[in-house]
Amino acid sequence: MSNKTKLIIPTAALIAVVGVISLSSTEATAAKKSMEKCYGVAKAGKNDCANVSKTHSCAGQSKMDGDNGEWIYLAKGTCSKLVNGSLSGSAS
């Protein structure tokens, strides 16, 4: 096998992986457009990201059920149908 052939195979594999990652990123962006942040309905430890009061910046860090500063992504139009669901959060 020539040196040129040895280089082509890993390069082709890398291009395939980058293509899959790009596709996944595009799909995630499209999915988020049909989603909305819903505050006040996340269970403890089930929030999607940082809270309003900025006491944490990670998913899964909420300490209590229904905290008005914690949010989860839901399909657009769902949040307003839930008890305590709000499209804007408030610091606790």
N, C-alpha and C positions, 0 to 999 in steps of 0.2 A: 504494500500500500504506500503510495507516495505521500510526502508531507502535505501536499495540497489537498488530497483526499482526507487526510487526518484532520485538517482544519475545517473543511466543509461540513462534515457530519456534526460536530459540536455546534457550529454556527447555525445550522438548520434547526437543531433542537432548541437552541436559545430563541430563535425567531418564533418558533411555534409556541413556546411558553409565554413570551411577551404578547403574542397575539391573543392568547387565552386570557391573560391578565387584563389586557385592554378591553376585551369584550365584557368581562365581568364588571369592570369599573363602569362601563357605559350602561350596562343593565342596572347596576346599583343606582346610578344617577337617575335613570328613567323611573325606577321604582320609587325613589324619594320624592319625585315630582307628584306622585299620586298619593303621597302620605302627608300627614300633618303631625306636629308635636302636640301631644295631649297631656296637660298638666293635671295633677291631682288624682290620678287613677292608678298609678304604679304601685305594685306591692313592694314591700321592703325587700331590697336586694335585687329588684327586677327593673330598675330604671335603665334608660338607654344611654345617657351620657351625663355631662356636667349639670349641676343644679343651678337654680337662679341665684342663690346666695353665695355661690362659688366656694363652698366648703369642700367640694371634691370635683374632680374633672373626669371621672370614669364611670362606665356602665357598671351596674350591680352594686353601687355604693349607698343607695338610699337606706335609711335606718328605720322608717316606719311606713305603714300602708297609707296611701292617700295623701302624702305630703304635697301641698300646693306648689312647692318649688321643684318637684321632681317630674320628669316627663318620660313618655314612651311614644314611639312612632305608631300611628294607627292610620288606616285608610281614611282619606278625606271624607268628611261628613259623619264619621263615627263618633268623634269626641263629644260633640254637642248632645248626643243621645245617651251618654253615660252620666250617672249620678256623680256629681263633683267634677265632671270633666270640664276643662277650660282650655282655650287656645292661648291663653297668656298665664304665666305663672306668677307667683308672688313669693318673696323671701320669707322664710319661716323664722 
